[in-house]
């Protein structure tokens, strides 16, 4: 079973400033074959491996790649996997 939600923690070059964004699993997979997660706006998109490796995917023309990003799994809300078929 895959994790359906993560917190992505973005750290600046000094390591002092952190931004945290919650992302949820989509039905899509990235080029590495791992699920793609997105925030509610669709601006933040990331492929997250089963080992917690994060690859942030650009969603616009003026984004700079994020270098220091960690993924923290969040507890399941209702146990429903959004990538599983509906009954």
C-alpha positions as CSV (number, residue, x, y, z in Angstrom):
1,X,0.0,0.0,0.0
2,X,1.3,3.4,-0.9
3,X,1.2,6.5,1.3
4,X,-1.5,8.9,0.1
5,X,-0.2,12.1,1.7
6,X,3.2,13.7,2.5
7,X,4.5,16.9,3.8
8,X,7.3,18.3,1.6
9,X,9.8,20.3,3.6
10,X,11.7,22.8,1.5
11,X,14.9,24.2,3.1
12,X,16.9,27.2,1.9
13,X,20.7,27.1,1.3
14,X,21.4,28.1,4.9
15,X,19.1,25.3,6.3
16,X,17.4,27.9,8.5
17,X,14.2,28.6,6.6
18,X,11.7,25.9,5.9
19,X,8.5,25.9,4.0
20,X,6.1,23.0,4.4
21,X,3.5,21.9,1.8
22,X,1.1,19.0,2.0
23,X,0.8,17.0,-1.2
24,X,-1.6,14.1,-2.0
25,X,-1.2,11.2,-4.3
26,X,-2.6,11.4,-7.8
27,X,-3.4,8.7,-10.3
28,X,-0.2,9.5,-12.3
29,X,3.3,8.1,-12.2
30,X,6.5,9.9,-12.9
31,X,9.4,8.9,-15.2
32,X,10.9,6.8,-12.4
33,X,7.7,4.8,-12.1
34,X,6.7,6.2,-8.7
35,X,3.5,8.1,-7.8
36,X,3.2,11.8,-8.5
37,X,1.9,13.9,-5.6
38,X,0.5,17.4,-5.9
39,X,-0.7,20.2,-3.6
40,X,-4.3,21.5,-3.9
41,X,-3.3,24.3,-6.3
42,X,-1.4,21.9,-8.7
43,X,1.6,24.2,-8.5
44,X,3.7,21.8,-6.4
45,X,4.2,18.4,-8.1
46,X,6.6,15.8,-7.0
47,X,7.5,12.2,-7.7
48,X,8.1,10.4,-4.4
49,X,9.7,6.9,-4.3
50,X,8.9,4.2,-1.9
51,X,12.2,5.1,-0.1
52,X,11.1,8.7,0.3
53,X,13.3,10.1,-2.5
54,X,11.7,13.3,-3.9
55,X,11.9,14.7,-7.4
56,X,10.1,18.0,-7.7
57,X,8.6,18.5,-11.1
58,X,8.3,22.0,-12.7
59,X,4.7,23.0,-13.4
60,X,5.5,26.4,-14.9
61,X,8.0,28.3,-16.9
62,X,9.6,30.4,-14.2
63,X,10.2,27.9,-11.5
64,X,13.6,27.1,-10.2
65,X,14.4,23.5,-9.3
66,X,14.2,22.7,-5.5
67,X,17.4,21.2,-4.2
68,X,16.8,20.5,-0.5
69,X,13.4,18.8,-0.2
70,X,12.5,16.1,2.3
71,X,9.2,14.1,2.3
72,X,7.5,13.2,5.6
73,X,4.7,10.7,5.4
74,X,1.4,11.8,7.0
75,X,-1.1,9.5,8.7
76,X,-3.9,8.2,6.6
77,X,-7.3,10.0,6.9
78,X,-9.7,7.3,5.9
79,X,-7.5,4.5,4.6
80,X,-8.7,5.0,1.0
81,X,-5.9,5.0,-1.6
82,X,-6.7,7.6,-4.3
83,X,-4.9,5.4,-6.9
84,X,-7.2,2.4,-6.3
85,X,-10.3,1.9,-8.4
86,X,-13.6,3.0,-7.0
87,X,-16.2,0.2,-6.2
